[in-house]
Amino acid sequence: MSHLVHRSLRSNPPLAVSGQGIYVRDAAGHTIIDGSGGAAVACLGHGHPRVIAAMKAQIDTLCYAHTSLFSCESAEKLADKLVGHAPGGLTHAYFCSSGSEGNEAALKMARQYFLEIGQPQRRHFIARRQSYHGNTLGALAAGGNAMRRAPYAPILSDAFSHVSPCYAYRDRADSESDADYVARLAAELEAEFQRLGPDTVIAFIAETVVGATLGCVAGVPGYFEAMRAVCDHHGALLILDEVMSGVGRCGTMHAWEQEGIRPDIQVIAKGLGGGYQPIGGILVHGRVIEGLNGGSGSFMHGHTYQAHPVACAAALAVQEVIEQDGLIANVQAMGRLLEQRLTERLGNHRNIGDIRGRGLFWAVEFVTDRATRTPFDPALKLNERVKREAFDRGLACYPMGGTIDGRLGDHAILAPPYIVDAAQIEMIVERFGDAIDAAIASI
């Protein structure tokens, strides 16, 4: 019997004992392709020698220094690497230990910014339904994942309200063009500003490409430009959550680079450290930092393990490998191949409603009928069946239920490491397709 609180208390997961490249090996001797990088985390795969060497060197030098007393070289260098060139006007970085903590920091900094510049009446955040920003209470309140919010609804803050996601597969009317759809969503956001009081809104927060909750859903062309315009009109901030989609995952360093806009605060995590150490953070626009500096001169927030020397050393090494090995170019090339092979294998599948994604971040949504887009009965737990069948075939994918509204809908995500090659893409798609066929046949 395990004394560890696992995600399920009724069964123990396989015990992972080693990892190398895109593969993980369990205690039973099975070798599994990490086709989702865990939860889109393992961007360099497992056991990368340069990252491990950097961690060992940092451990030999300095393991911990509290940030109320010291800074450390690895954190300073990591910040320089990420924002030293001020991408999109982002000039400062704050490092914590997870994406949830990163979103909490973003929410707090956004609120404090308006206090510092003399707008204390701003107290509301607008987010989107079927989004996810983390499991801590503030981040969970910001998120729109109905299934994960439900047990804790009585203790979630009422500072957050939600508008529709940009989910064209299901929500765009057949008669609407992309421009019409964007205009409708912009009008909805504007209406929410008006309902709350335009000068009481702190920020609009959204995932640039929605991760686990919707399954790799990107905005249609012009969407984020329209959302940015509404925020700018009312003086609110735009917070972009790129915990899953950022740091190269979608084929550019920042997913927002493909949207023609820039955020005021960006949240990053998974691809930052690649799973080698727990790390997340926020990248902050210069004007936000200027607002804080012109007021109290400090960020009234902190964690014991923020800017942890070993975590920052690992993340710095991960970023150096991505840059030096040209891995974003590989994400682009292998992402195109992954899209092509998924389309060839599943594009005409009667139970695949949508194939969507960017870079090495792709999902398929399951339906009982492609014409009506009818979801499977959630009691069947199709996404879990796909996960099991894939695992039995030596592939790890990332499934989720409640795609549509927190109850209905199933999808599964593939997000292989940036080091994946063409032959491995072929194996991933072959095993994934076979797993889907087997899972549906089992119903």
C-alpha positions in Angstrom: 0.0 0.0 0.0 1.3 3.4 -0.9 1.4 6.1 1.7 1.6 8.8 -1.0 -1.5 10.7 -1.9 -1.8 9.8 -5.5 -4.2 11.5 -8.0 -6.4 8.5 -7.5 -6.7 7.0 -4.0 -8.1 3.7 -5.5 -5.1 2.7 -7.6 -1.4 3.3 -7.8 0.2 4.6 -11.0 3.1 2.7 -12.6 6.4 3.6 -11.0 8.7 5.5 -13.3 12.3 4.5 -12.7 14.3 6.2 -15.5 14.0 8.5 -18.5 16.2 9.3 -21.5 15.3 11.4 -24.5 11.6 11.1 -25.3 11.3 7.8 -23.4 10.3 6.9 -19.8 10.8 3.4 -18.4 8.7 2.0 -15.5 9.5 -0.5 -12.8 7.8 -3.3 -14.8 10.3 -2.8 -17.6 7.9 -1.0 -20.1 9.4 1.7 -22.2 6.9 4.5 -22.9 7.1 7.3 -25.5 6.4 10.6 -23.6 4.2 11.8 -26.3 2.8 14.7 -24.2 5.9 15.6 -22.3 3.9 14.8 -19.1 1.6 17.8 -19.2 3.4 19.6 -22.0 6.4 20.0 -19.6 9.3 17.9 -20.7 10.3 20.1 -23.6 13.9 18.7 -23.8 12.8 15.2 -22.9 14.5 13.4 -20.1 18.1 13.1 -18.9 19.6 15.9 -21.0 23.3 16.0 -20.1 23.8 19.8 -20.3 20.9 20.5 -18.0 22.0 17.9 -15.5 25.6 19.3 -15.6 24.3 22.8 -14.9 22.2 21.6 -12.0 25.2 19.7 -10.5 27.4 22.7 -10.9 24.9 25.0 -9.2 24.4 22.5 -6.3 28.1 22.4 -5.8 28.2 26.2 -5.5 25.0 27.3 -3.9 21.7 25.4 -3.2 19.6 28.1 -1.6 19.6 31.8 -0.8 16.5 33.7 0.5 15.5 36.6 -1.8 14.9 39.0 1.1 18.7 38.8 1.7 20.3 37.8 -1.6 20.0 37.5 -5.3 21.8 34.7 -7.1 23.7 34.5 -10.4 21.5 31.8 -12.0 18.3 33.9 -11.5 19.9 37.1 -12.8 21.2 35.3 -15.9 17.8 33.6 -16.5 16.1 37.0 -16.3 18.6 38.5 -18.7 18.1 35.6 -21.1 14.3 36.0 -21.1 13.8 39.7 -21.0 17.2 41.4 -21.4 16.1 42.2 -25.0 12.7 43.5 -23.8 10.5 41.3 -26.1 7.2 43.1 -26.6 8.3 45.6 -23.9 8.6 42.9 -21.3 11.5 44.1 -19.1 11.4 42.2 -15.8 11.0 38.6 -14.6 9.8 37.1 -11.4 10.4 33.4 -10.7 8.4 31.1 -8.5 7.8 27.3 -8.4 4.8 26.6 -10.6 2.3 27.9 -13.1 -0.3 28.3 -10.4 2.1 30.5 -8.4 2.9 32.4 -11.5 -0.8 33.2 -12.1 -1.2 34.2 -8.5 1.8 36.6 -8.8 0.3 38.0 -12.0 -3.0 38.7 -10.4 -1.4 40.3 -7.4 1.0 42.5 -9.4 -1.9 43.7 -11.6 -3.9 44.7 -8.6 -1.0 46.4 -6.9 -0.1 48.3 -10.1 -3.4 50.1 -10.0 -3.1 50.8 -6.3 0.3 52.4 -7.0 -0.9 54.6 -9.8 -4.0 55.8 -7.9 -6.8 53.7 -9.2 -7.8 51.6 -6.1 -11.3 51.1 -7.4 -10.1 48.5 -9.9 -11.0 45.2 -8.2 -12.4 42.9 -10.9 -10.8 40.4 -13.3 -12.4 39.1 -16.5 -11.4 35.6 -17.6 -12.9 33.0 -20.0 -15.1 29.9 -19.5 -13.3 26.6 -20.2 -10.0 28.1 -19.3 -7.4 27.0 -16.7 -5.0 29.1 -14.7 -4.0 26.8 -11.9 -5.1 25.0 -8.8 -4.4 27.5 -6.0 -7.5 29.3 -4.9 -6.9 32.6 -6.7 -5.8 30.9 -9.9 -8.7 28.5 -9.7 -11.1 31.4 -9.3 -9.6 33.0 -12.4 -10.0 29.8 -14.4 -13.2 28.7 -16.0 -12.7 24.9 -15.7 -16.2 24.1 -14.4 -15.3 20.6 -13.3 -12.3 21.7 -11.2 -14.0 24.8 -9.8 -17.2 23.0 -8.6 -16.0 21.4 -5.3 -14.5 24.7 -4.2 -17.0 27.2 -5.5 -18.1 28.4 -2.0 -14.6 29.5 -1.2 -13.6 31.1 -4.5 -13.3 34.8 -4.9 -16.1 36.8 -6.5 -13.6 39.2 -8.0 -13.6 37.1 -11.2 -16.2 36.8 -13.9 -16.1 34.9 -17.2 -16.9 35.4 -20.8 -17.0 33.0 -23.7 -13.8 31.4 -25.0 -12.8 31.7 -28.6 -13.8 28.1 -29.5 -14.6 28.3 -33.2 -15.2 24.6 -33.6 -18.4 24.7 -31.5 -19.3 28.3 -30.9 -18.9 30.1 -34.2 -22.1 30.1 -36.2 -22.0 28.6 -39.7 -23.1 32.0 -41.0 -20.3 33.9 -39.2 -17.0 34.8 -40.7 -13.9 35.0 -38.5 -14.4 38.7 -38.4 -18.0 38.4 -37.4 -17.1 35.9 -34.7 -14.4 38.2 -33.3 -16.7 41.1 -33.3 -19.3 39.2 -31.3 -16.7 38.1 -28.7 -15.3 41.6 -28.5 -18.9 42.9 -27.9 -19.3 40.3 -25.2 -16.1 41.5 -23.5 -17.2 45.1 -23.8 -20.6 44.3 -22.3 -18.9 42.6 -19.3 -16.7 45.7 -18.8 -19.9 47.8 -18.8 -21.7 45.5 -16.4 -18.9 45.6 -13.9 -18.1 49.3 -14.4 -15.3 49.9 -16.9 -13.0 51.7 -14.4 -13.3 48.8 -11.9 -11.7 46.1 -14.2 -8.0 45.3 -13.4 -7.4 42.9 -16.3 -8.6 40.4 -18.9 -6.7 37.1 -18.5 -6.6 34.4 -21.1 -4.5 31.5 -22.3 -3.0 32.4 -25.6 -3.6 28.8 -26.8 -5.9 27.1 -24.3 -4.3 24.0 -22.8 -5.7 21.1 -21.0 -9.3 22.3 -20.5 -10.2 22.9 -24.2 -7.4 21.1 -25.8 -5.0 23.3 -27.8 -7.5 25.9 -29.0 -6.0 29.0 -30.5 -7.9 32.2 -31.2 -9.1 32.9 -34.7 -7.3 35.6 -36.6 -7.8 39.0 -35.1 -9.2 37.7 -31.8 -6.5 38.8 -29.5 -6.1 42.1 -31.3 -9.7 42.8 -30.6 -9.4 41.8 -26.9 -6.3 44.0 -26.5 -8.3 46.9 -28.0 -11.1 46.5 -25.5 -8.6 46.4 -22.6 -6.7 49.5 -23.9 -9.9 51.4 -24.4 -10.7 51.0 -20.7 -7.2 51.2 -19.3 -7.2 47.6 -18.2 -4.2 45.2 -18.4 -4.0 42.1 -20.6 -2.5 39.0 -18.8 -1.6 36.2 -21.1 -1.2 32.7 -19.5 1.4 30.8 -21.5 2.1 28.2 -18.9 1.5 25.4 -21.4 1.7 27.2 -24.7 4.8 29.4 -24.2 8.6 29.1 -24.4 8.7 27.6 -27.8 5.9 25.1 -27.5 3.7 26.7 -30.3 6.6 27.3 -32.6 7.7 30.8 -31.4 9.4 31.7 -28.2 6.1 33.4 -27.1 2.8 32.2 -28.4 1.6 35.8 -28.5 4.1 36.6 -31.2 1.7 35.0 -33.6 -1.2 37.2 -32.6 0.1 40.7 -33.4 -0.1 41.9 -29.8 1.9 41.9 -26.6 0.8 41.3 -23.0 1.3 43.5 -20.0 2.0 40.4 -17.9 2.9 37.0 -19.3 2.8 33.8 -17.2 5.3 31.0 -18.0 6.2 27.7 -16.4 6.2 24.3 -18.1 8.6 24.9 -21.0 10.7 27.2 -18.8 12.4 24.4 -16.8 11.3 21.4 -18.8 10.5 19.5 -15.6 14.1 19.4 -14.5 13.2 21.5 -11.5 9.9 23.1 -10.3 9.8 26.6 -11.8 7.3 29.1 -13.1 7.2 32.9 -13.3 5.9 36.1 -14.9 7.4 38.4 -17.4 6.3 42.0 -16.8 6.0 45.0 -19.1 8.1 48.0 -18.3 5.2 50.3 -17.7 3.9 48.0 -14.9 7.3 48.0 -13.2 7.4 51.8 -13.6 4.1 52.0 -11.8 5.3 50.0 -8.9 8.6 51.7 -8.7 6.9 55.1 -8.7 4.8 54.1 -5.8 6.0 51.8 -3.0 9.0 50.7 -4.9 8.4 47.0 -4.1 6.2 44.0 -5.1 4.2 43.1 -2.0 4.4 39.4 -2.7 6.9 36.6 -2.1 7.6 33.0 -1.7 10.3 31.1 0.3 11.5 29.4 -2.8 11.2 32.2 -5.4 14.2 32.6 -7.7 15.6 29.3 -6.4 19.2 29.0 -7.5 19.0 25.4 -8.6 15.7 25.8 -10.4 16.9 28.9 -12.2 20.2 27.1 -13.2 18.2 24.3 -14.6 15.8 26.6 -16.5 18.7 28.7 -17.8 20.4 25.5 -19.2 17.1 24.5 -20.8 16.8 27.9 -22.5 20.4 27.7 -23.7 19.9 24.3 -25.2 16.7 25.4 -27.0 18.6 28.4 -28.4 21.9 26.7 -29.2 20.4 23.6 -30.8 17.8 25.6 -32.8 15.0 23.6 -31.3 12.2 26.2 -32.0 12.9 25.5 -35.7 12.6 21.8 -35.0 9.3 22.5 -33.2 8.1 24.2 -36.4 9.2 21.4 -38.7 8.0 18.5 -36.5 4.8 20.4 -35.7 4.0 20.6 -39.4 4.7 16.9 -39.7 2.6 16.1 -36.7 -0.3 18.0 -38.1 0.1 16.3 -41.5 0.3 12.8 -40.0 -2.7 13.4 -37.6 -4.7 14.7 -40.5 -3.8 11.7 -42.7 -4.5 9.1 -39.9 -7.5 10.7 -38.3 -8.8 13.5 -40.5 -11.6 11.3 -42.0 -12.2 9.3 -38.8 -15.9 9.2 -38.0 -15.3 9.9 -34.3 -12.8 12.7 -34.6 -14.5 16.1 -34.8 -11.6 18.4 -34.7 -7.8 18.3 -35.0 -6.2 21.5 -33.8 -3.1 23.0 -32.4 0.2 24.8 -33.2 3.8 23.8 -33.1 4.2 20.7 -31.0 0.9 21.3 -29.2 -2.0 19.3 -30.8 -5.3 17.8 -29.7 -8.1 15.8 -31.2 -11.7 16.2 -30.0 -13.9 13.0 -30.0 -17.5 12.9 -31.2 -20.1 10.2 -31.8 -21.0 11.8 -35.1 -18.9 14.3 -37.1 -21.9 15.9 -38.8 -23.7 16.8 -35.6 -20.6 17.1 -33.4 -22.4 15.1 -30.7 -20.1 14.3 -27.8 -19.8 10.9 -26.2 -21.7 10.2 -23.0 -19.3 11.4 -20.2 -20.1 8.2 -18.2 -18.1 6.3 -20.9 -14.9 8.3 -20.0 -13.6 7.9 -23.5 -10.6 10.1 -22.8 -9.5 7.8 -20.1 -10.0 4.8 -22.3 -7.8 6.4 -25.0 -5.1 7.1 -22.3 -5.1 3.5 -21.2 -5.0 2.1 -24.7 -2.2 4.4 -25.7 -0.2 3.5 -22.6 -0.6 -0.2 -23.3 0.9 0.5 -26.7 3.9 2.4 -25.3 2.6 6.0 -25.6 1.8 8.6 -23.0 -0.8 11.2 -24.1 -2.7 13.8 -22.1 -6.5 13.2 -22.0 -9.3 15.4 -20.6 -13.0 15.2 -20.2 -15.6 18.1 -19.9 -14.2 19.8 -23.0 -17.4 21.6 -23.9 -18.8 22.7 -20.6 -17.0 20.9 -17.8 -19.2 17.8 -18.2 -19.6 17.0 -21.9 -16.8 16.4 -24.4 -13.5 14.4 -24.6 -10.2 15.3 -26.1 -6.6 14.1 -25.9 -3.4 16.1 -26.3 0.0 15.3 -27.9 2.9 17.6 -26.9 6.1 15.7 -27.5 9.5 17.1 -26.5 11.1 19.7 -28.8 13.9 17.1 -29.6 11.5 14.7 -31.3 12.4 13.5 -34.8 10.4 12.4 -37.8 10.6 8.7 -37.1 9.4 9.3 -33.6 6.5 11.4 -34.9 5.5 8.5 -37.0 5.5 6.1 -34.1 3.5 8.6 -31.9 0.8 9.0 -34.5 0.6 5.3 -35.3 0.2 4.3 -31.6 -2.2 7.2 -30.9 -4.4 6.3 -33.9 -4.5 2.6 -32.9 -5.3 3.6 -29.3 -8.3 5.7 -30.4 -9.6 2.9 -32.5 -9.3 0.4 -29.7 -10.8 2.7 -27.1 -13.9 3.4 -29.3 -14.2 -0.3 -30.1 -14.3 -1.1 -26.4 -17.5 1.0 -25.9 
